[in-house]
Amino acid sequence: MNRLETEIAGVVFKNPVMPASGTFEINDYTQSFLDPKKLGALINKTVFLKHRAGNKPPRIAETACGVLNSVGIPSEGIDYFLEHTLPLLKSFGTPLVVSVGGNSLEEFRTIGKIVSDTGEADLIELDLSCPNMEDGSIWAAEDEKLHKVVETVKDVSAVPIITKLSPQVSDIGKTAKIAEDAGADAISLINTFPGIKIDVKKGSPILGNIIGGLSGPAILPLAVYAVWQVYESVDLPIIGMGGISSVESALEMVMAGASAVSVGMYNFVDPAIMGKLIDELETYITANKIESFAELVGMAHSPQLSI
Ligand SMILES: Cc1cc2nc3c(=O)[nH]c(=O)nc-3n(C[C@H](O)[C@H](O)[C@H](O)COP(=O)(O)O)c2cc1C
């Protein structure tokens, strides 16, 4: 029996570890550290309908315990994705989450339908939470827009929908409930926090876009708290991310309520990290005589269940 197996909206992952969108490109370099077949699931960098250039450089600024990125989701567009990226991602035989973005409701509807109609995606993730889009819009921070976009894509999609939330809301449990009521099948969180880094020699912001999204170990407790709140508010599986860099941080996320975990920024620090997490979760489960990974999900909400 595979004790690390987990399930997200009816899709079985052989283990709970996957990349966070936009942070793990499959190429010869990354494959020299990690076989993508080992992962619980794969995900693409968010794809848009049309080509997008992304933000002007510099796009990355290091901070203590984290990174600010203002990549701004450059995209080759859906045609390129379908021809080149999708076949590569599918070639590993691992469940595939296709992350999609849009500039309007109509774009979300169109891309959601195109991706669903390919029959190749196991899940569709709606990126509603990038903090450095040129128009500053964060769909997940506006209740009505959030409800409408989830409902709209759900209506055209034959595959389950994951709604990716932003931490830039006053009550993330309430936001998750809006997504659930609109038909979301799972929630992923969190995207990055907006931030600015200033070059004090020049007296000006470092990033070309001025504002970037903060991620990495600096945001772990904020992300664990957000997952905790969502677990208390909805009855949907959660993919937790934000600051995962070790088996302890992954376990925190799981015990707060995540059925799967994604690694983002730390893939750039250690391209082998996701493989190590899978091995170390296995070791942890064996050492603590845990029958299945599911026992750990949300454990910290019920102190009587503690190990
Ligand atoms: C360089 C970079 C690019 C990202 N691109 C995307 C993206 O295309 N779509 C998306 O939904 N999130 C994107 N994110 C956000 C991550 O998926 C994740 O939600 C966030 O970084 C928190 O996880 P972490 O602390 O492990 O990095 C990106 C993050 C980084 C650092």
The ligand as a Tripos MOL2 file, in Angstrom:
@<TRIPOS>MOLECULE
LIG
   31    33     1     0     0
SMALL
NO_CHARGES

@<TRIPOS>ATOM
      1 C1          9.4080   33.4030   -9.9610 C.3       1 LIG1
      2 C2          7.9830   33.0910   -9.5920 C.ar      1 LIG1
      3 C3          7.0240   32.9520  -10.6010 C.ar      1 LIG1
      4 C4          5.6960   32.6520  -10.2760 C.ar      1 LIG1
      5 N1          4.7850   32.4960  -11.2730 N.ar      1 LIG1
      6 C5          3.5030   32.1310  -10.9690 C.ar      1 LIG1
      7 C6          2.5560   31.8560  -12.0030 C.ar      1 LIG1
      8 O1          2.8490   31.9040  -13.2120 O.2       1 LIG1
      9 N2          1.2970   31.5170  -11.6180 N.ar      1 LIG1
     10 C7          0.9150   31.4120  -10.3080 C.ar      1 LIG1
     11 O2         -0.2480   31.0730  -10.0200 O.2       1 LIG1
     12 N3          1.8060   31.6590   -9.3120 N.ar      1 LIG1
     13 C8          3.0740   32.0110   -9.6160 C.ar      1 LIG1
     14 N4          3.9790   32.2120   -8.5960 N.ar      1 LIG1
     15 C9          3.5540   32.0540   -7.1970 C.3       1 LIG1
     16 C10         3.8650   30.6340   -6.6840 C.3       1 LIG1
     17 O3          3.1640   29.6630   -7.4450 O.3       1 LIG1
     18 C11         3.4990   30.4730   -5.1800 C.3       1 LIG1
     19 O4          2.1130   30.6800   -5.0060 O.3       1 LIG1
     20 C12         4.2570   31.4480   -4.2820 C.3       1 LIG1
     21 O5          5.5440   31.7070   -4.7800 O.3       1 LIG1
     22 C13         4.3440   30.9810   -2.8380 C.3       1 LIG1
     23 O6          5.1270   29.8170   -2.7240 O.3       1 LIG1
     24 P1          6.7070   29.8440   -2.2870 P.3       1 LIG1
     25 O7          6.8080   30.6620   -1.0320 O.co2     1 LIG1
     26 O8          7.0750   28.4040   -2.0830 O.co2     1 LIG1
     27 O9          7.4500   30.4840   -3.4190 O.co2     1 LIG1
     28 C14         5.3080   32.5030   -8.9110 C.ar      1 LIG1
     29 C15         6.2800   32.6480   -7.8980 C.ar      1 LIG1
     30 C16         7.6060   32.9240   -8.2230 C.ar      1 LIG1
     31 C17         8.6230   33.0300   -7.1040 C.3       1 LIG1
@<TRIPOS>BOND
     1     1     2 1
     2     2     3 ar
     3     2    30 ar
     4     3     4 ar
     5     4     5 ar
     6     4    28 ar
     7     5     6 ar
     8     6     7 ar
     9     6    13 1
    10     7     8 2
    11     7     9 ar
    12     9    10 ar
    13    10    11 2
    14    10    12 ar
    15    12    13 ar
    16    13    14 ar
    17    14    15 1
    18    14    28 ar
    19    15    16 1
    20    16    17 1
    21    16    18 1
    22    18    19 1
    23    18    20 1
    24    20    21 1
    25    20    22 1
    26    22    23 1
    27    23    24 1
    28    24    25 2
    29    24    26 1
    30    24    27 1
    31    28    29 ar
    32    29    30 ar
    33    30    31 1
@<TRIPOS>SUBSTRUCTURE
     1 LIG1         1 GROUP 0 **** ****
